[in-house]
Amino acid sequence: MGQLFSDTSKDEESGDLESSFTKYFKNIKTENKIISQETTRLIEFHLKRGNIQGAHSVISNALKNMDDVPINIAVTGESGAGKSSFINALRELRPEDEGAAETGVVETTMIRSPYKHPKIKTLTLWDLPGIGTMNFLPKDYLEKVKFQEYEFFVIVSATRFTKLELDLAKAIRFMGKNYYFVRTKVDMDLHNEKRSKPRNFDREKVLQDIKSYCVNSFHENNMDAPEVFLISNSHLSEYDFPALLDTLIKDLPAEKRHNFMLSLPNITEAAIDRKRKSMQQTIWLEAFKSGTLATFPVVGILRDDMKKMKEKLNHYRVIFGVDDESLEVMAKDSQVPVEHLKEIIKSPYLLDTKKEKALGEMFLKYVENFASANGGLLATGLYFRKTFYMHLLFVDTVTEDAKVLLRETFYKRTS
C-alpha cells in the first residue's frame, strides 16, 4: 500500500478542487458557514481558472481574519438582573474563579467592564452599566458606552423590561445594531410558583405567563414584540438558552461565527456537534491552502510532524473542554472522580507512541470510513494530505469525548 492517490495534471487538479470545494460548502447551511458568500465565490473564481495561488491567497487571508477579528458583545441591564452570571456562563466560569465577573454587587459605576474569554482571546464580553444607573437619554447612553464597538446588545432583566430599556432598544435598532431581550432567573420563578401552588403548578403555563408579561411591556410602549429568551444562568441546557445561542450565531457575520461557536459551553450534544462542524470547515480550508501533495504515503505516518500533531490535538482538547484542566473542574462540579473521567475518554491516548501500530490501524480505518461516507477519496492530492485526515480524526475523537463527558456528568448532576 504505497499511496492512496494517483498523480494528476494541474488542470485536472484545479477542476477537481473547484468541484470539491463547491460541493462541500454548498452542503453547509448559510447560518453555519464561517466564510462569507463573497469569499466563497472568490475562491471558486480562482479555482475555476486554475489559479491555485490566487485561491491560496484568499483562503489564507480568510483564515487569518477569522483568527484576528475582534468579537465584542455588550450585556446591559439593571443591578440584580443577572448580567454578571450571564457573562460568567458564556465564559464557562464560576463566580469564585479567577477573572469571573463579580456577582451580587449593587451597581454604582458608570464605567463599562471588559471580560475576555479564557480560551478565545478575540472574544470580549462587556458589562455595561444599566441605563437606569446613568442619567442619560438612550442615544447619549449609547455614545457614552461606545455602541459602535459591539456586534450586538443583550438586554437582561429578571422581571419586566423597563421603559428606559425599551427606549434603549429603539435607539440601538435606529443606529443599525441588533439587540436581544433575555429574561433571567426563570428557574427561581418556577421554584417559587411551585412552592406557593404545589397542587395547581403548571410549568409550561408559568413560562408562557412570564413571556406574555414581558411581551406586554412592548405592546404598552407601542413596539412590536421581539423574541424574548427565557433562561437560567444556572441551568444552561434548559429553557431558551440554546435557542438564544443559535440566534446569535445566525446573526453574526460569517467570519466571526467560528470563534464565537468555539467559545460556547458544551451544554448539549447539538452544541458540541456545531463546534465540530465549524472546526471541520477550518480543517478543509487549511488543507486546501496546504499546497500540492499528490501522494499519500502510509509508511511513517506516525513519525512525521509528531510534535505538531500533539500540539494540534491538545488545542482541540482545550477547545472542546476535554483537556486535563477542564476535567479537574468537571470532576469537582459533578463530584465524579477525575480518574474515572479520564478512563472514559480516548483523546489523551490517541498519539500514544507505544501503541503506534494500533494508531496506524485506526487511522487507516478512519480513512476507509471517510471514503465510504463521502463517496470515495477525492482524486486530487492537493489538499488531502495525511494531516487532513489526522485532524479530522482528532476532532471527531474530542467531539465524542465531550459528548461522553456531558452524558456522564449531566447524569450525576441530575440524579
C-alpha positions in Angstrom: 0.0 0.0 0.0 2.3 2.8 -1.2 -0.3 5.6 -1.8 -4.0 6.2 -1.8 -3.9 8.9 -4.5 -2.5 9.0 -8.1 -0.8 11.9 -9.7 -3.0 14.3 -11.7 -2.3 17.1 -14.0 -2.6 20.7 -12.9 -5.8 21.3 -14.9 -7.4 18.1 -13.6 -6.3 19.1 -10.1 -7.8 22.6 -10.2 -11.0 21.2 -11.8 -11.4 18.6 -9.0 -10.7 21.2 -6.4 -13.3 23.6 -7.7 -15.9 20.8 -7.8 -15.0 19.5 -4.4 -14.9 22.9 -2.8 -18.2 24.0 -4.2 -19.8 20.7 -3.3 -18.5 20.8 0.3 -19.6 24.4 1.1 -22.8 24.1 -0.7 -24.0 21.4 1.8 -23.3 23.7 4.8 -26.3 25.8 6.0 -25.8 29.5 5.5 -26.1 30.3 9.2 -23.3 27.8 9.9 -20.8 28.9 7.3 -17.6 30.5 8.6 -16.6 32.3 5.4 -18.8 34.8 3.6 -20.6 34.1 0.3 -18.3 36.8 -1.3 -15.2 34.9 -0.1 -16.6 31.6 -1.3 -17.3 33.0 -4.8 -13.8 34.5 -5.0 -12.2 31.1 -4.1 -14.3 29.3 -6.7 -13.4 32.0 -9.3 -9.7 31.4 -8.8 -10.1 27.6 -8.8 -12.2 27.6 -12.0 -9.4 29.4 -13.8 -6.7 27.1 -12.4 -5.2 29.9 -10.3 -4.2 27.9 -7.3 -2.0 30.6 -5.9 -5.0 33.1 -6.0 -7.2 30.7 -4.2 -4.4 30.0 -1.7 -4.1 33.8 -1.0 -7.9 34.3 -0.5 -8.1 31.3 1.9 -5.0 32.4 3.9 -6.5 35.9 4.3 -9.9 34.5 5.3 -8.3 32.2 8.0 -6.1 35.0 9.3 -9.1 37.4 9.5 -11.1 34.7 11.3 -8.3 34.3 13.9 -7.7 38.0 14.4 -11.0 39.8 14.1 -12.3 41.0 17.5 -15.8 40.0 18.7 -17.3 42.4 21.2 -20.6 41.7 22.9 -22.5 44.2 25.1 -24.5 43.0 28.0 -26.7 45.6 29.8 -29.4 45.6 32.4 -30.1 46.9 35.9 -28.4 45.7 39.1 -29.6 42.2 40.2 -30.8 41.2 36.7 -28.1 38.5 36.4 -25.7 40.3 33.9 -22.6 39.0 35.7 -23.9 35.5 35.9 -24.8 35.6 32.2 -21.3 36.8 31.3 -19.7 34.1 33.5 -22.0 31.4 32.0 -20.8 32.3 28.5 -17.2 32.2 29.6 -17.7 28.9 31.5 -16.6 30.4 34.8 -17.9 30.0 38.3 -18.3 33.1 40.5 -15.3 32.1 42.5 -13.0 31.5 39.5 -10.2 34.0 38.8 -11.3 36.6 36.3 -15.0 35.9 36.8 -17.4 38.9 36.8 -18.3 39.7 40.3 -21.9 38.8 41.2 -24.3 40.1 43.8 -22.9 43.6 43.7 -25.1 46.7 43.7 -24.1 48.7 40.6 -23.0 52.2 41.2 -20.4 52.6 38.4 -20.9 54.3 35.1 -17.9 52.6 33.5 -18.2 49.6 31.2 -16.2 46.5 32.3 -14.5 44.1 29.7 -14.3 40.4 30.3 -12.1 38.4 28.0 -13.0 34.8 27.1 -10.4 32.5 28.7 -10.0 30.3 25.6 -10.9 32.6 22.7 -8.8 35.7 23.1 -10.5 37.7 20.4 -13.9 37.5 22.3 -14.7 40.1 24.9 -18.0 40.4 26.8 -18.7 44.0 28.1 -20.7 44.5 31.2 -22.4 47.9 30.7 -24.0 49.9 33.4 -27.8 49.8 33.4 -29.3 52.7 31.6 -31.2 53.5 34.8 -27.8 54.0 36.6 -26.9 56.7 34.2 -28.8 60.0 33.9 -28.7 59.9 30.1 -31.1 59.6 27.2 -30.8 56.3 25.3 -28.9 58.0 22.4 -26.4 59.7 24.8 -26.1 56.5 26.8 -25.1 54.5 23.7 -22.5 57.1 22.7 -21.1 57.0 26.3 -20.7 53.2 26.2 -19.2 53.3 22.7 -22.1 51.5 21.0 -20.3 51.2 17.6 -17.7 48.7 19.0 -20.2 45.9 19.7 -21.6 43.2 17.4 -24.9 43.3 19.3 -26.5 44.1 22.6 -28.0 41.6 25.1 -30.5 43.4 27.4 -31.0 41.4 30.6 -33.9 41.6 33.1 -35.0 39.4 36.0 -38.5 41.0 36.0 -40.2 43.2 33.4 -38.3 45.3 30.9 -38.4 48.9 31.9 -39.5 51.8 29.6 -35.9 53.0 29.6 -34.7 49.6 28.4 -37.3 49.6 25.6 -36.4 53.1 24.6 -32.8 51.9 24.6 -33.7 49.0 22.2 -35.4 51.5 19.8 -32.2 53.6 19.8 -30.0 50.5 19.2 -32.1 49.5 16.2 -32.1 53.1 14.9 -28.3 53.0 15.0 -28.2 49.8 13.0 -27.3 47.3 15.6 -29.2 44.1 16.8 -30.5 43.6 20.4 -31.8 40.6 22.2 -34.0 40.6 25.2 -33.1 38.0 27.8 -35.3 37.2 30.8 -33.2 35.6 33.5 -33.8 33.6 36.7 -36.8 31.7 35.4 -35.8 28.7 37.4 -36.3 30.8 40.6 -39.7 31.9 39.3 -40.7 28.2 38.7 -39.5 27.2 42.1 -41.4 30.0 43.8 -44.6 29.2 41.9 -44.4 25.5 42.6 -43.8 26.2 46.3 -46.8 28.6 46.5 -49.2 26.5 44.4 -48.0 22.8 44.6 -51.3 21.3 43.5 -52.0 23.6 40.6 -48.4 24.1 39.4 -48.2 24.0 35.6 -44.6 24.5 34.4 -45.4 25.4 30.8 -48.1 27.8 31.8 -45.8 29.7 34.2 -43.2 30.0 31.5 -45.8 31.3 29.0 -47.1 33.8 31.6 -43.6 35.1 32.1 -43.1 35.6 28.4 -46.5 37.2 27.9 -45.8 39.6 30.8 -42.6 40.6 29.0 -44.3 40.9 25.6 -47.0 43.2 27.1 -44.3 45.6 28.0 -43.5 46.1 24.4 -47.2 46.5 23.4 -47.8 49.1 26.1 -44.9 51.1 24.6 -46.2 50.8 21.0 -43.4 48.4 20.0 -43.5 45.2 18.0 -42.5 42.5 20.4 -39.3 40.7 19.5 -38.5 37.2 20.7 -37.8 37.1 24.4 -35.4 34.4 25.6 -36.2 32.8 29.0 -33.0 31.5 30.6 -31.5 30.3 33.8 -27.8 31.1 34.2 -27.5 28.0 36.5 -29.2 25.5 34.0 -27.9 26.5 30.6 -29.2 23.5 28.7 -32.8 24.2 29.8 -35.3 26.8 28.7 -34.3 29.2 25.8 -30.5 29.4 26.3 -29.7 27.1 23.3 -32.2 28.9 21.1 -30.5 32.2 22.1 -27.1 30.9 21.1 -28.4 29.7 17.8 -29.9 33.1 17.1 -26.7 34.9 18.0 -24.6 32.6 15.7 -27.0 33.1 12.8 -26.9 36.9 13.1 -23.2 37.2 13.4 -21.0 38.0 10.3 -19.7 34.7 8.8 -16.0 35.5 9.6 -16.9 35.9 13.4 -19.0 32.7 13.7 -16.2 30.3 14.1 -14.5 31.7 17.2 -17.9 32.5 18.7 -19.1 28.9 18.2 -15.8 27.6 19.7 -16.3 29.8 22.8 -19.6 28.4 23.7 -20.1 25.9 26.6 -20.9 22.2 25.9 -24.4 22.4 27.2 -26.0 19.9 24.7 -24.7 17.4 22.2 -26.1 19.6 19.4 -23.8 22.4 20.6 -20.8 20.1 20.6 -21.7 18.9 17.1 -21.9 22.5 16.0 -18.3 23.1 17.2 -17.2 20.0 15.3 -18.8 21.2 12.1 -17.2 24.6 12.4 -13.8 23.1 13.1 -14.1 20.8 10.1 -14.6 23.8 7.9 -11.3 25.3 9.1 -9.5 21.9 8.5 -10.8 21.8 5.0 -9.7 25.4 4.3 -6.3 24.8 5.9 -5.9 21.6 3.8 -6.9 23.5 0.6 -4.2 26.0 1.0 -1.5 23.5 2.1 -0.1 23.0 -1.4 0.2 20.1 -3.8 0.9 16.7 -2.5 -0.3 14.1 -5.0 0.8 11.0 -3.0 -0.4 9.8 0.3 2.3 7.7 2.0 1.2 5.5 4.8 4.6 4.4 5.9 6.0 6.6 8.6 2.7 8.5 9.1 3.0 8.4 12.8 6.6 9.8 12.9 6.0 12.8 10.6 5.3 16.0 12.3 4.5 14.3 15.6 5.3 17.4 17.7 2.9 19.4 15.6 0.3 16.7 15.7 0.4 16.6 19.5 0.1 20.4 19.7 -2.9 20.4 17.4 -4.6 17.5 19.4 -4.0 19.4 22.6 -5.5 22.5 21.1 -8.6 20.6 20.1 -8.9 19.1 23.6 -8.8 22.5 25.1 -11.4 24.0 22.7 -13.8 21.0 23.3 -13.2 21.1 27.1 -11.7 17.6 27.4 -8.2 18.8 28.5 -6.8 17.9 31.9 -7.7 21.3 33.5 -11.3 21.1 32.2 -11.6 17.5 33.6 -10.5 18.7 37.0 -13.2 21.4 37.1 -15.8 19.0 35.7 -14.9 16.4 38.4 -15.3 18.9 41.1 -18.6 20.3 39.8 -20.2 16.8 39.2 -18.5 15.1 42.2 -17.1 12.4 39.9 -13.5 11.2 40.4 -11.3 12.8 37.8 -9.6 9.4 37.3 -13.0 8.0 36.2 -13.4 10.8 33.7 -10.0 10.1 32.2 -10.9 6.5 31.8 -14.0 7.1 29.7 -12.4 9.3 27.1 -9.9 8.5 24.3 -8.3 11.7 23.0 -5.5 11.8 25.7 -4.1 8.5 24.4 -4.6 9.0 20.7 -1.0 9.7 19.9 0.5 7.2 22.4 3.6 6.1 20.5 3.7 2.9 22.5 0.6 1.9 20.5 1.9 3.1 17.2 0.6 0.1 15.3 -2.8 0.4 16.8 -3.0 4.1 15.9 -1.9 3.3 12.3 -4.6 0.7 12.0 -7.2 3.2 13.5 -6.0 5.9 11.1 -6.4 3.7 8.0 -9.8 2.5 9.3 -10.8 6.1 9.6 -9.7 6.9 6.1 -11.7 4.0 4.8 -14.8 5.1 6.8 -14.4 8.7 5.4 -14.2 7.4 1.9 -17.3 5.2 2.4 -19.3 8.2 3.9 -18.2 10.7 1.3 -18.4 8.6 -1.9 -14.7 7.8 -2.0 -11.5 9.7 -1.7 -11.1 12.7 -3.9 -8.8 12.2 -6.9 -6.6 15.2 -6.3 -4.0 15.1 -3.6 -3.7 18.9 -3.4 -5.4 19.3 -0.1 -5.9 15.8 1.1 -2.7 15.4 2.9 -2.3 12.9 5.7 -2.6 15.7 8.2 -6.1 16.5 6.9 -7.4 13.1 7.9 -5.5 13.1 11.2 -7.0 16.4 12.1 -10.5 15.1 11.2 -9.8 12.1 13.4 -8.7 14.3 16.2 -11.8 16.5 16.0 -14.1 13.5 15.8 -12.4 11.9 18.8 -12.6 15.0 21.0 -16.2 15.5 19.9 -17.2 12.1 21.1 -15.2 12.6 24.3 -17.1 15.8 25.0 -20.4 14.0 24.5 -19.4 11.1 26.7 -18.4 13.6 29.5 -21.6 15.6 29.1 -23.7 12.4 29.5 -21.7 11.2 32.5 -21.6 14.5 34.4 -25.2 15.6 33.5 -26.5 12.2 34.8 -24.6 12.7 38.0 -25.8 16.3 38.4 -29.5 15.4 37.8 -29.7 12.1 39.6 
